[in-house]
């Protein structure tokens, strides 16, 4: 079985929805493990 890491670097609703749908397709296709990592820029103090 395959394992996947999806790296999300863009913060908008359409991108998040697309990644979630893509992860569902991967899971239905037999993916063993799917991780979604968000690396979005934040406010730095």
VENDAGI-V905735 format. One record per residue. RES is the residue in three letters. SS is DSSP state (alpha for helix, beta for strand, coil for the rest). Layout:
BEGIN
res=RES ss=SS
res=RES ss=SS
END
This chain:
BEGIN
res=UNK ss=coil
res=UNK ss=coil
res=UNK ss=beta
res=UNK ss=beta
res=UNK ss=beta
res=UNK ss=beta
res=UNK ss=beta
res=UNK ss=beta
res=UNK ss=coil
res=UNK ss=coil
res=UNK ss=coil
res=UNK ss=coil
res=UNK ss=alpha
res=UNK ss=alpha
res=UNK ss=alpha
res=UNK ss=alpha
res=UNK ss=alpha
res=UNK ss=alpha
res=UNK ss=alpha
res=UNK ss=alpha
res=UNK ss=alpha
res=UNK ss=alpha
res=UNK ss=alpha
res=UNK ss=alpha
res=UNK ss=alpha
res=UNK ss=alpha
res=UNK ss=alpha
res=UNK ss=alpha
res=UNK ss=coil
res=UNK ss=coil
res=UNK ss=coil
res=UNK ss=coil
res=UNK ss=beta
res=UNK ss=beta
res=UNK ss=beta
res=UNK ss=beta
res=UNK ss=beta
res=UNK ss=beta
res=UNK ss=coil
res=UNK ss=coil
res=UNK ss=coil
res=UNK ss=coil
res=UNK ss=coil
res=UNK ss=coil
res=UNK ss=coil
END
